[in-house]
Structure formats: C-alpha cells, structure tokens
Amino acid sequence: MRTLDRGETREDLSEVGEAELRPARHPLASLIWLVPLVAVAIAAWLVYASIRDRGPIVTVSFETAEGLEPGKTKVKHKDVEIGTVTGVALSEDLSRILVTLQMNAGTERFLLDDTSFWIVRPRIGAGGVSGLGTVISGAFVEVDPGSKGAPRRAFVGLEEPPLIRSTVPGTRFELEAERLGGLSRGAPIYHRGIPVGQVLGYRLDPEHGRVTIPIFVQAPHDRLVTARTRFWDASGVSVRTDGGGLALQLGSLQALVLGGVEFDGGETAERAPPAPAGSRFPLHPDRAAATSASLTRKIPVLVEFTGQTRGLRPGSAVETRGIRIGTVTDVTLAWHERAGGLVVQARLELEPERVSPIDADTGEASRRVSLEELVASGLRAQLKTASLLTGELYVDLDFRPESGPATMRTVRGLPVIPAVPTELETLSASLTGVLEKLAALPLEPLVEELRGAARAVEEVARGREVGRALESLAATLDSLKRAAGTAENETPALLRSLREAADRARDGAAALESLLGNDSRTRADLTILLREAGSAARALRNFAELLQRNPEALLRGRPGGPR
C-alpha cells in the first residue's frame, strides 16, 4: 500500500486508486533457466552422436564362446577396435552360441557374404603357436572384411583362424585325391622347393567318394599354375621300390610334420594361360606317378602268364631294355578253357610317347609300327625280378625270335601280347627234361655190365702172368736207371774233350786262312774244308749239348727219332 507523502491528503489517494502489488526482480534470475536447457541440448547431442556413430548389429554363431564377455570383449580388425560384443546367448536348439556384435559406423560396407569372424585365443597346433597376446588382454573377435556378395547381418563364425586373409593376393584351387595321406591343414605348397602357398583344409566328397583339398597359391606364383600343371604329394618321406632299387626321398622338416604338396609346369607358363580360380587338379601320390600321368596317350594291352606271379602288382613297371614304357594297372586270375587251367591276366598300359618316333639311321620321323607287326617280329612279354630285396617283379617286353612265330589275339577287346616262361621256369624245364632222359635210360643192365668188367679186371690183376710181367718191368727200370747214372757220370769228361777238339780245329783253320792268299786254289779248297769242319764242329757242339740235356740219349737215341 502506498504511504502518504508530505503534503498529500487521503483524498488525493482516493483519486489515484488502489495500487498493483508486484514482486521485485533480480537481474540474474532469468539466466537460471538456461542450465536445464543446455543440459537437455547436450543430452540430445550425445544421443544423436551415439546414434550417428553406432553401426549395424551383427549376429555370429559359434560352437563355443569361451572368453567372451558382453560389454567388454572387443571386435577388431588389424588390432583396431571396430565393435563390441553386446550379448551372448544359446540358440534355440542349444547347439550353438549366438554372439551379438555392435559394430561401429562405416563397417556395413564390408559386411558381405565372404566376411569371416573368429575368436582369437591362445592356440597350440602342428603349425605353431598363435594368440599368445590374448593371455594378458583377453580374447577378442577378429574380422576379415569381405569384398564380394550381398550385405549380411548373420554369419557363421570360424572355429579356426583362416590361413589366408582376403587381402593376400593369390588364387584358390582344388585338388582331388583318393585318400588324404599325410596332408593336414596348413601344409605348404612347393614349387621347385620354394613354398608358394598352403593347404586350406580338406573335405570328403560323398558323391564321388574322393577327398577334395582346397589350396591357395600366392601371387605371382599362381600364374605358374596352368591346365597342364601336375600336383603330387611331397609329404615327408617317400619310399619307392619299383625299377629294381630302393628310392628314399626326404622332405623338409615342415613337410615331415604337416605334409606338403609340390607342383611343376611352370616351364609352360609362357605358352599356356594361367588356370582360372577354382580349377580342379588330380593329386598324384609321387612325382613318378605325376610324370606318368602327363603322358596322355596310353595303349591298354593284356598279357597272360601261366607260372608264378608273386611280386607282380598294380603299379609294377613295364620295361624294354631297361627303359620304362608302361605300368601294370591290374592283375587278376582267370580260367583258360583252351589251356585247361588257370592263368594270370595282367593288364598293362603302354605309353608310346616314351619311345622317340625317329629313325636311328636317318634321324627323320619314322612311320608308326602297329602292335601286330611287333608281335609278328618276335615281341614277347617275360616276368623278371626287379628287386631281390623285396621280391618285386616287372614285365619285360623285348624281341625274342627264338620263341617261334605267334599271332596276336584279343580278349575283351584288348590285344594280348604272347608271354614266354621266366628264366627260372626255363631252367627248371631243362633240368626236368634231363632227369626224365636219365630215368628213361636202361641203368640196371649198364650197372651189371660195369660190375662184370670190374670183376674181370680184378681177376686179371690177381693172375700169375701179370705178377711176372710187373717183376720184369721193375728189373728193366732198374737197369735203365743204372745206365743213366753211368752216362751222367761220364758225360762231362766227354763234353770237355769235344769242346777242346772243336776249339783246336777252329784255331787251325784260322792259321791256314792267314797263310794262304786270296786267289789260291788251295785257299778255295781249304775254305770248303773249313766250312765243312765248321759244320762238323757245330754238329759236335749240338751233340754235346744234347747229351748234357739228355744223358739217356746214349741208350735210347735222340728224342723223337726212330728206335
């Protein structure tokens, strides 16, 4: 209520009227309302920023979620956090674990069909140790971004980390084998001894009953793989006995543990284009089998053996003069109606590409010779021992004209090459023939005749005439011995006398020759005389030497002369 000022009366107040009551205002009172407004604005901004930075929600199923904690476990790619695990739950059938991931914004561009998720934890395997860093930091979910396919939000996680990331350049192929052998996941792929890739895994193809082995060959080595490339198992130790010897091949230490695959064909890379991704190749058991498989032209033939064939098996060699020209593919037992017995039928695959079609004289290409002509020329099959250690046999094809003429026939559409017995069978047959001939001889009468002759000789030896003849012969030998002793004692003196006479005659001839002239007739006569004397001296010398060598010549005469 307004008070009266000095000089004012109540009547003046009545004129003014009743005053309005208003509170007094502070200058800062209006700023207090800005605080909640700012808080609301900040909250709205945080919500907007959170919504803006939040990426898609992804569900990944694993067989186990060991080490995962909602709200703590991170999702990483190359050690960069790109999301968080927000939930872990069981699937409806309780067979798998459903892990919910809250991904960051911008990750939706690589969440495609080929995106891979796996849990990184400590692992120890044949390929090494991995994930040791998670012992301190804890497990996390790793992502390998995809590059093709449609966008996805539900994935099936990998139980093992992938061996090859999607960012590694290279090409994937598939190998096909009858059995896995010593290969395992992570086994190296070699080319000329250099590791150029890895085996990604293996699976059984129930439709074809074979093992499919996916592999990855890194760039630029993947360009060496062409349609003519051959792959073979290079796992650790390879032992072969075919060919007559024992071949042992050792691989690297990694190949001993994990196995390995090797391929060739790089020499044809300049002429042939690289094989497309996903191409399938057969996996051969060893290099020899791969080389044989590269020979595309094969001639199936049949050989029938009537003797023992232990040691002959599929894979045995077919050789001609020590050079392999084929392989035994099957060995079966069959009844031969015409022979009236069992025969062993060996199916061979001849590889004519191993024989150079060049004439040995001219060096030019020769005409093709048919199998009928070769058989008519004496081509025969014979079993021979390849290794005494293992007892393995091989089929030797060679020309044996002494085996006689033969014509080639066909069995089940396959040409049959005639066979000859083995060397052991031939020797056994020869011995059997000799024994049969001996058994056919009249041995008992012959033995009786020999016994009678022996008895007759014995009776003669015991007779008186033989005894007297032996006594006379002994006396004669004693006389000869005494005469030889006498001659041996007297011969040296006789020889000295003969030598002295010869020397004196030679000296006399020399003296006469010095006294006579060159034109004298006496000289000529003396020359003739001296020549005769020289001949006589030589004869005496020869006779002396003969007596010295053979003193008994005085009694028996000259050896070899008439008696």
C-alpha positions as CSV (number, residue, x, y, z in Angstrom):
1,M,0.0,0.0,0.0
2,R,1.2,3.4,-0.9
3,T,2.0,5.8,2.0
4,L,1.1,9.5,2.1
5,D,3.8,11.8,1.0
6,R,4.3,15.2,2.6
7,G,1.5,17.5,1.6
8,E,-0.8,14.8,0.4
9,T,-4.2,14.0,1.9
10,R,-6.3,10.9,1.8
11,E,-8.5,12.5,-0.7
12,D,-5.5,12.5,-3.1
13,L,-5.0,8.9,-2.6
14,S,-8.6,8.1,-3.4
15,E,-8.1,9.8,-6.7
16,V,-5.1,7.7,-7.6
17,G,-6.9,4.3,-6.8
18,E,-5.7,1.1,-5.5
19,A,-2.1,0.3,-6.5
20,E,-0.9,-3.1,-8.0
21,L,1.3,-5.4,-6.0
22,R,4.4,-6.7,-8.0
23,P,7.5,-8.5,-6.7
24,A,10.9,-7.1,-7.1
25,R,13.1,-8.9,-9.9
26,H,16.9,-9.8,-9.6
27,P,19.0,-9.3,-12.8
28,L,20.4,-12.9,-12.8
29,A,17.0,-14.6,-12.2
30,S,16.4,-15.2,-16.0
31,L,19.8,-16.9,-16.5
32,I,19.0,-19.8,-14.2
33,W,16.6,-21.3,-16.7
34,L,19.4,-21.7,-19.3
35,V,21.1,-24.5,-17.3
36,P,18.5,-27.2,-17.9
37,L,18.1,-26.1,-21.4
38,V,21.8,-26.6,-22.0
39,A,21.8,-30.0,-20.3
40,V,18.9,-31.1,-22.5
41,A,20.7,-29.9,-25.5
42,I,23.9,-31.7,-24.5
43,A,22.0,-34.9,-23.8
44,A,20.2,-34.6,-27.2
45,W,23.6,-34.1,-28.9
46,L,25.1,-37.2,-27.1
47,V,22.1,-39.3,-28.1
48,Y,22.4,-38.0,-31.7
49,A,26.2,-38.6,-31.8
50,S,25.7,-42.1,-30.3
51,I,23.1,-42.9,-32.9
52,R,25.2,-41.4,-35.6
53,D,28.3,-43.4,-34.6
54,R,26.5,-46.6,-34.0
55,G,26.8,-49.1,-36.8
56,P,24.8,-52.2,-37.7
57,I,24.1,-55.0,-35.2
58,V,25.5,-58.4,-36.3
59,T,24.8,-61.9,-35.0
60,V,27.6,-64.5,-35.3
61,S,27.1,-68.2,-34.2
62,F,30.0,-70.1,-32.7
63,E,30.3,-73.6,-31.3
64,T,31.8,-72.1,-28.2
65,A,32.1,-68.6,-26.7
66,E,35.0,-69.2,-24.3
67,G,36.5,-65.9,-23.2
68,L,33.7,-63.6,-24.5
69,E,32.2,-61.1,-22.1
70,P,29.3,-58.8,-23.1
71,G,30.2,-55.2,-22.9
72,K,33.9,-55.9,-22.6
73,T,35.1,-58.1,-25.4
74,K,36.0,-56.1,-28.5
75,V,35.7,-56.7,-32.2
76,K,39.0,-55.9,-34.0
77,H,40.5,-55.8,-37.4
78,K,44.3,-55.5,-37.6
79,D,44.3,-54.6,-33.8
80,V,41.8,-51.7,-34.4
81,E,38.5,-51.8,-32.5
82,I,35.5,-51.7,-34.8
83,G,32.8,-53.0,-32.5
84,T,31.9,-54.6,-29.1
85,V,30.2,-57.8,-28.0
86,T,26.9,-56.8,-26.6
87,G,25.3,-60.2,-25.9
88,V,26.0,-64.0,-25.7
89,A,23.1,-66.4,-25.8
90,L,22.3,-70.0,-26.7
91,S,20.5,-70.9,-29.9
92,E,17.0,-72.4,-29.8
93,D,18.3,-75.9,-30.3
94,L,21.1,-75.4,-27.8
95,S,23.7,-76.5,-30.4
96,R,25.5,-73.2,-30.9
97,I,26.3,-69.9,-29.2
98,L,24.8,-66.7,-30.7
99,V,27.0,-63.7,-30.2
100,T,25.6,-60.2,-30.8
101,L,28.1,-57.6,-32.0
102,Q,27.5,-53.9,-32.1
103,M,29.6,-52.7,-34.9
104,N,30.9,-49.1,-35.5
105,A,29.5,-46.9,-38.1
106,G,31.1,-47.4,-41.5
107,T,31.6,-51.1,-41.1
108,E,28.5,-52.0,-43.0
109,R,30.3,-51.7,-46.3
110,F,32.4,-54.8,-45.8
111,L,29.7,-57.0,-44.0
112,L,29.2,-59.1,-47.1
113,D,28.8,-62.8,-47.9
114,D,32.5,-63.6,-47.7
115,T,33.1,-61.8,-44.4
116,S,34.7,-64.0,-41.8
117,F,34.5,-63.9,-38.0
118,W,36.6,-66.0,-35.5
119,I,37.6,-65.8,-31.8
120,V,41.2,-65.1,-31.2
121,R,42.5,-67.1,-28.2
122,P,45.8,-68.9,-27.4
123,R,46.2,-71.9,-29.7
124,I,48.9,-74.6,-30.0
125,G,49.0,-76.8,-33.0
126,A,51.2,-78.6,-35.5
127,G,51.5,-75.3,-37.5
128,G,52.8,-73.4,-34.4
129,V,51.6,-71.2,-31.5
130,S,49.2,-68.3,-32.0
131,G,47.2,-65.8,-30.0
132,L,49.6,-65.6,-27.0
133,G,48.8,-61.9,-26.7
134,T,45.3,-62.7,-25.5
135,V,46.7,-64.3,-22.3
136,I,47.0,-60.7,-20.9
137,S,44.5,-58.8,-22.9
138,G,41.8,-61.4,-23.1
139,A,40.0,-63.0,-26.1
140,F,38.5,-60.9,-28.8
141,V,36.6,-61.3,-32.1
142,E,38.6,-60.8,-35.3
143,V,37.0,-59.8,-38.6
144,D,38.3,-60.5,-42.1
145,P,36.4,-58.0,-44.2
146,G,34.6,-59.3,-47.3
147,S,34.9,-57.9,-50.8
148,K,32.0,-59.6,-52.8
149,G,28.5,-60.8,-52.3
150,A,25.3,-59.2,-50.8
151,P,25.2,-57.4,-47.5
152,R,24.6,-59.7,-44.5
153,R,23.9,-59.3,-40.8
154,A,24.1,-63.0,-39.7
155,F,27.2,-65.1,-40.0
156,V,28.6,-68.5,-39.0
157,G,31.9,-68.0,-37.2
158,L,35.1,-69.9,-37.9
159,E,36.4,-72.2,-35.2
160,E,40.0,-71.8,-36.5
161,P,41.6,-68.7,-37.9
162,P,41.8,-68.6,-41.7
163,L,45.3,-69.4,-43.0
164,I,44.9,-66.8,-45.8
165,R,43.4,-63.4,-45.3
166,S,41.2,-61.9,-48.1
167,T,43.8,-59.1,-48.6
168,V,46.6,-61.6,-49.6
169,P,46.8,-61.7,-53.4
170,G,46.6,-65.1,-55.0
171,T,44.3,-67.8,-56.4
172,R,42.5,-70.7,-54.8
173,F,42.4,-74.1,-56.5
174,E,41.2,-77.6,-55.5
175,L,43.0,-80.9,-55.6
176,E,41.3,-84.3,-55.8
177,A,42.8,-87.5,-54.3
178,E,41.7,-91.0,-53.4
179,R,43.0,-90.5,-49.9
180,L,44.3,-87.7,-47.8
181,G,47.6,-89.3,-46.9
182,G,49.9,-87.2,-44.7
183,L,48.4,-83.8,-45.6
184,S,47.0,-81.6,-43.0
185,R,45.6,-78.1,-42.7
186,G,48.3,-75.5,-43.2
187,A,50.6,-77.9,-45.2
188,P,52.9,-75.9,-47.5
189,I,52.6,-75.8,-51.3
190,Y,56.1,-76.1,-53.0
191,H,57.3,-75.2,-56.5
192,R,60.9,-76.3,-57.1
193,G,61.4,-76.5,-53.4
194,I,60.1,-73.0,-52.6
195,P,57.0,-72.6,-50.5
196,V,54.4,-70.6,-52.6
197,G,51.1,-71.5,-50.8
198,Q,49.2,-73.5,-48.3
199,V,46.6,-76.3,-48.0
200,L,43.4,-74.6,-46.7
201,G,41.7,-77.8,-45.4
202,Y,40.1,-80.9,-46.7
203,R,36.7,-82.4,-47.1
204,L,35.2,-85.7,-48.2
205,D,33.1,-85.7,-51.4
206,P,30.5,-88.4,-50.7
207,E,29.1,-88.2,-54.2
208,H,32.4,-89.2,-55.9
209,G,34.0,-91.0,-52.9
210,R,37.1,-88.8,-53.1
211,V,38.9,-86.3,-51.0
212,T,38.7,-82.6,-52.0
213,I,41.6,-80.5,-50.9
214,P,41.3,-76.7,-51.3
215,I,44.7,-74.9,-51.7
216,F,45.9,-71.3,-52.1
217,V,48.8,-70.3,-54.3
218,Q,50.1,-66.8,-53.6
219,A,50.7,-64.2,-56.4
220,P,52.7,-64.0,-58.6
221,H,53.3,-67.8,-58.4
222,D,49.7,-68.5,-59.1
223,R,50.4,-67.6,-62.8
224,L,52.6,-70.8,-62.9
225,V,49.6,-73.0,-62.5
226,T,48.2,-73.9,-65.9
227,A,45.9,-76.5,-67.3
228,R,48.9,-78.8,-67.7
229,T,50.3,-78.4,-64.2
230,R,50.8,-81.6,-62.2
231,F,50.5,-81.8,-58.4
232,W,51.9,-84.6,-56.2
233,D,52.2,-85.5,-52.6
234,A,55.5,-84.4,-51.2
235,S,54.8,-85.3,-47.6
236,G,57.9,-86.1,-45.6
237,V,59.3,-89.5,-46.6
238,S,58.8,-91.1,-50.0
239,V,60.0,-94.7,-50.5
240,R,59.7,-96.5,-53.9
241,T,60.9,-100.0,-54.8
242,D,59.8,-100.2,-58.4
243,G,62.5,-100.2,-61.1
244,G,64.8,-102.6,-59.3
245,G,66.1,-100.4,-56.5
246,L,65.1,-98.7,-53.2
247,A,64.5,-95.0,-53.7
248,L,64.2,-92.9,-50.5
249,Q,63.3,-89.2,-50.6
250,L,63.1,-87.0,-47.6
251,G,61.3,-83.7,-47.5
252,S,61.7,-80.7,-45.2
253,L,61.0,-80.7,-41.5
254,Q,57.8,-78.8,-42.1
255,A,56.7,-81.4,-44.7
256,L,57.6,-84.2,-42.2
257,V,55.1,-82.6,-39.6
258,L,52.4,-81.2,-41.8
259,G,52.9,-82.9,-45.1
260,G,53.3,-81.0,-48.4
261,V,52.2,-80.6,-52.0
262,E,54.5,-79.9,-54.9
263,F,53.7,-78.9,-58.5
264,D,55.6,-78.3,-61.7
265,G,54.5,-77.0,-65.1
266,G,56.0,-73.5,-64.6
267,E,58.0,-74.1,-67.8
268,T,54.8,-74.0,-69.8
269,A,53.5,-70.8,-68.2
270,E,54.7,-68.7,-71.1
271,R,52.9,-70.8,-73.7
272,A,49.7,-71.6,-71.7
273,P,47.5,-69.1,-69.8
274,P,47.1,-69.3,-66.0
275,A,44.4,-71.7,-64.8
276,P,41.2,-69.9,-63.6
277,A,40.4,-69.7,-59.9
278,G,38.6,-72.9,-58.6
279,S,40.2,-75.2,-61.1
280,R,40.5,-78.8,-60.0
281,F,43.6,-80.9,-60.4
282,P,44.4,-84.6,-59.5
283,L,46.8,-85.1,-56.7
284,H,49.3,-87.9,-57.6
285,P,51.0,-90.0,-54.9
286,D,54.5,-89.0,-56.0
287,R,56.5,-87.3,-58.8
288,A,56.9,-90.5,-60.8
289,A,53.1,-91.0,-60.9
290,A,52.7,-87.4,-61.9
291,T,55.2,-87.7,-64.7
292,S,53.5,-90.8,-65.9
293,A,50.1,-89.2,-65.8
294,S,51.3,-86.4,-68.1
295,L,51.6,-88.9,-70.9
296,T,48.2,-88.6,-72.3
297,R,48.4,-91.4,-74.9
298,K,48.1,-94.9,-73.4
299,I,47.6,-98.3,-75.1
300,P,45.9,-100.9,-72.9
301,V,47.1,-104.5,-73.6
302,L,46.8,-107.9,-71.8
303,V,49.4,-110.5,-71.0
304,E,48.6,-114.0,-69.8
305,F,51.1,-115.8,-67.5
306,T,50.9,-119.4,-66.6
307,G,53.6,-119.5,-64.0
308,Q,54.0,-117.9,-60.5
309,T,53.5,-114.2,-60.4
310,R,54.1,-113.4,-56.8
311,G,55.6,-109.9,-56.6
312,L,53.6,-108.6,-59.6
313,R,51.1,-105.9,-58.5
314,P,49.3,-102.8,-59.9
315,G,52.0,-100.2,-60.3
316,S,54.8,-102.5,-61.3
317,A,56.9,-101.3,-64.2
318,V,56.8,-102.4,-67.8
319,E,60.3,-102.0,-69.3
320,T,62.0,-102.6,-72.6
321,R,65.8,-103.0,-72.4
322,G,65.9,-101.2,-69.0
323,I,63.7,-98.2,-70.0
324,R,60.2,-97.9,-68.6
325,I,57.5,-97.7,-71.2
326,G,54.3,-98.6,-69.2
327,T,52.7,-99.7,-66.0
328,V,50.8,-102.7,-64.7
329,T,47.3,-101.5,-63.9
330,D,45.6,-104.7,-62.8
331,V,46.4,-108.4,-62.0
332,T,43.6,-111.0,-62.0
333,L,43.2,-114.7,-62.0
334,A,41.1,-116.3,-64.8
335,W,40.2,-119.7,-66.2
336,H,41.6,-120.5,-69.6
337,E,39.3,-123.0,-71.3
338,R,41.7,-123.8,-74.2
339,A,44.7,-124.4,-71.9
340,G,42.6,-126.2,-69.4
341,G,43.9,-124.4,-66.4
342,L,44.3,-121.1,-64.5
343,V,46.2,-118.1,-66.0
344,V,47.1,-114.8,-64.5
345,Q,45.9,-111.9,-66.7
346,A,48.0,-108.7,-66.2
347,R,46.5,-105.6,-67.7
348,L,49.2,-103.2,-68.9
349,E,49.1,-99.6,-70.1
350,L,51.8,-98.9,-72.6
351,E,53.0,-95.3,-73.1
352,P,54.1,-94.9,-76.7
353,E,55.2,-91.3,-76.1
354,R,58.2,-92.6,-74.2
355,V,59.5,-94.1,-77.5
356,S,61.0,-91.5,-79.8
357,P,59.4,-91.8,-83.3
358,I,62.7,-91.1,-85.0
359,D,64.6,-93.4,-87.4
360,A,68.0,-94.3,-85.8
361,D,69.8,-94.1,-89.2
362,T,68.4,-91.0,-90.9
363,G,67.2,-89.0,-87.8
364,E,63.9,-88.4,-89.5
365,A,60.4,-89.2,-88.2
366,S,59.7,-92.9,-88.8
367,R,56.4,-94.5,-89.6
368,R,54.2,-95.9,-86.8
369,V,54.6,-99.6,-86.4
370,S,51.4,-101.5,-85.3
371,L,51.4,-103.9,-82.4
372,E,50.6,-106.8,-84.7
373,E,53.8,-106.1,-86.6
374,L,55.8,-106.0,-83.4
375,V,54.3,-109.3,-82.2
376,A,55.0,-110.9,-85.6
377,S,58.6,-109.7,-85.3
378,G,59.1,-111.6,-82.0
379,L,57.8,-109.1,-79.3
380,R,57.2,-111.2,-76.2
381,A,56.5,-110.5,-72.5
382,Q,58.5,-112.1,-69.7
383,L,58.5,-111.7,-65.9
384,K,61.8,-110.6,-64.4
385,T,62.9,-109.8,-60.8
386,A,63.1,-106.1,-60.2
387,S,64.5,-106.3,-56.6
388,L,65.9,-109.3,-54.7
389,L,65.3,-107.4,-51.5
390,T,61.5,-107.0,-52.0
391,G,60.9,-109.8,-54.5
392,E,59.1,-107.4,-56.8
393,L,58.6,-108.3,-60.4
394,Y,58.3,-106.3,-63.6
395,V,57.2,-107.1,-67.1
396,D,60.0,-107.1,-69.7
397,L,58.9,-106.6,-73.3
398,D,61.6,-107.5,-75.8
399,F,62.1,-109.2,-79.2
400,R,62.7,-113.0,-78.9
401,P,62.6,-114.5,-82.4
402,E,63.8,-117.9,-80.9
403,S,60.4,-118.2,-79.2
404,G,58.8,-119.1,-82.5
405,P,56.0,-117.5,-84.6
406,A,52.9,-116.2,-82.9
407,T,49.8,-114.2,-83.8
408,M,48.2,-111.6,-81.6
409,R,44.6,-112.2,-80.4
410,T,42.1,-110.1,-78.5
411,V,40.4,-110.8,-75.1
412,R,37.5,-108.5,-74.1
413,G,38.6,-106.1,-76.8
414,L,42.2,-105.9,-75.5
415,P,45.2,-107.1,-77.6
416,V,47.1,-110.0,-76.0
417,I,50.9,-109.9,-76.2
418,P,52.3,-113.5,-76.1
419,A,54.3,-114.4,-73.0
420,V,57.4,-116.6,-72.6
421,P,58.4,-118.5,-69.4
422,T,60.7,-116.9,-67.0
423,E,64.4,-117.8,-66.9
424,L,63.9,-119.9,-63.8
425,E,61.0,-121.7,-65.4
426,T,63.1,-122.4,-68.5
427,L,66.0,-123.7,-66.4
428,S,63.6,-125.9,-64.3
429,A,62.1,-127.3,-67.5
430,S,65.6,-128.1,-68.9
431,L,66.6,-129.9,-65.6
432,T,63.3,-131.8,-65.7
433,G,64.0,-132.9,-69.2
434,V,67.5,-134.1,-68.3
435,L,66.2,-136.0,-65.4
436,E,63.5,-137.6,-67.5
437,K,66.1,-138.7,-70.1
438,L,68.2,-140.2,-67.3
439,A,65.2,-142.0,-65.9
440,A,64.5,-143.5,-69.4
441,L,68.0,-145.0,-69.7
442,P,68.5,-148.8,-69.0
443,L,70.6,-148.1,-66.0
444,E,70.3,-151.6,-64.3
445,P,71.8,-153.6,-67.3
446,L,74.6,-151.0,-67.7
447,V,75.4,-151.2,-64.0
448,E,75.6,-155.0,-64.2
449,E,77.9,-154.8,-67.2
450,L,80.2,-152.4,-65.4
451,R,80.3,-154.7,-62.4
452,G,81.3,-157.7,-64.6
453,A,84.1,-155.7,-66.2
454,A,85.4,-154.7,-62.8
455,R,85.4,-158.3,-61.7
456,A,87.3,-159.4,-64.8
457,V,89.9,-156.7,-64.3
458,E,90.3,-157.8,-60.7
459,E,90.8,-161.4,-61.8
460,V,93.4,-160.5,-64.3
461,A,95.2,-158.3,-61.8
462,R,95.4,-161.3,-59.4
463,G,96.8,-163.7,-62.1
464,R,100.4,-165.0,-62.2
465,E,101.2,-163.6,-65.7
466,V,100.5,-160.1,-64.5
467,G,102.8,-160.6,-61.5
468,R,105.7,-161.9,-63.6
469,A,105.2,-159.0,-66.1
470,L,105.4,-156.5,-63.3
471,E,108.6,-158.1,-61.9
472,S,110.2,-158.0,-65.4
473,L,109.2,-154.4,-65.8
474,A,110.7,-153.4,-62.4
475,A,114.0,-155.1,-63.4
476,T,114.2,-153.3,-66.7
477,L,113.6,-150.0,-65.0
478,D,116.5,-150.7,-62.6
479,S,118.8,-151.4,-65.5
480,L,117.9,-148.2,-67.2
481,K,118.4,-146.3,-64.0
482,R,122.0,-147.7,-63.6
483,A,122.8,-146.9,-67.3
484,A,121.5,-143.4,-66.9
485,G,123.7,-142.9,-63.8
486,T,126.8,-144.2,-65.6
487,A,126.1,-141.9,-68.6
488,E,125.6,-138.9,-66.3
489,N,129.0,-139.5,-64.6
490,E,131.0,-139.9,-67.9
491,T,129.2,-137.3,-70.0
492,P,131.0,-134.2,-68.5
493,A,134.5,-135.5,-69.5
494,L,133.3,-136.4,-73.0
495,L,131.8,-133.0,-73.4
496,R,135.1,-131.3,-72.4
497,S,137.0,-133.3,-74.9
498,L,134.6,-132.5,-77.7
499,R,134.8,-128.7,-76.9
500,E,138.6,-128.8,-76.9
501,A,138.7,-130.6,-80.3
502,A,136.4,-128.1,-81.8
503,D,138.5,-125.2,-80.4
504,R,141.7,-126.7,-81.9
505,A,140.1,-127.2,-85.3
506,R,138.9,-123.6,-85.3
507,D,142.4,-122.3,-84.4
508,G,144.0,-124.4,-87.2
509,A,141.5,-123.1,-89.7
510,A,142.3,-119.5,-88.8
511,A,146.0,-120.2,-89.1
512,L,145.7,-121.7,-92.6
513,E,143.5,-118.8,-93.7
514,S,146.1,-116.3,-92.6
515,L,148.9,-118.2,-94.6
516,L,147.1,-118.7,-97.9
517,G,146.4,-116.0,-100.4
518,N,143.1,-114.7,-101.6
519,D,143.4,-116.2,-105.2
520,S,144.9,-119.5,-104.4
521,R,143.0,-122.7,-105.3
522,T,144.3,-124.3,-102.1
523,R,142.6,-121.4,-100.3
524,A,139.3,-122.2,-102.0
525,D,139.7,-125.9,-101.2
526,L,140.7,-125.0,-97.7
527,T,137.7,-122.7,-97.5
528,I,135.4,-125.5,-98.4
529,L,137.2,-127.8,-96.0
530,L,137.0,-125.3,-93.2
531,R,133.3,-124.8,-93.9
532,E,132.8,-128.5,-93.6
533,A,134.9,-128.6,-90.4
534,G,132.8,-125.7,-89.0
535,S,129.6,-127.7,-89.8
536,A,131.1,-130.7,-88.1
537,A,132.2,-128.6,-85.1
538,R,128.7,-127.3,-84.8
539,A,127.3,-130.8,-85.1
540,L,129.6,-131.9,-82.3
541,R,128.6,-128.9,-80.2
542,N,124.9,-129.7,-80.7
543,F,125.5,-133.3,-79.9
544,A,127.4,-132.3,-76.7
545,E,124.6,-130.0,-75.6
546,L,122.1,-132.8,-76.4
547,L,124.0,-135.2,-74.2
548,Q,124.2,-132.6,-71.5
549,R,120.5,-132.1,-71.5
550,N,119.5,-135.7,-72.1
551,P,122.2,-138.2,-70.9
552,E,119.9,-141.1,-71.5
553,A,120.1,-140.4,-75.3
554,L,123.2,-142.6,-75.4
555,L,120.9,-145.5,-74.6
556,R,117.5,-144.5,-76.1
557,G,118.7,-142.4,-79.0
558,R,117.6,-138.9,-80.0
559,P,114.2,-137.9,-78.5
560,G,111.6,-138.2,-81.2
561,G,113.8,-140.2,-83.6
562,P,113.4,-143.8,-84.7
563,R,114.2,-146.5,-82.2
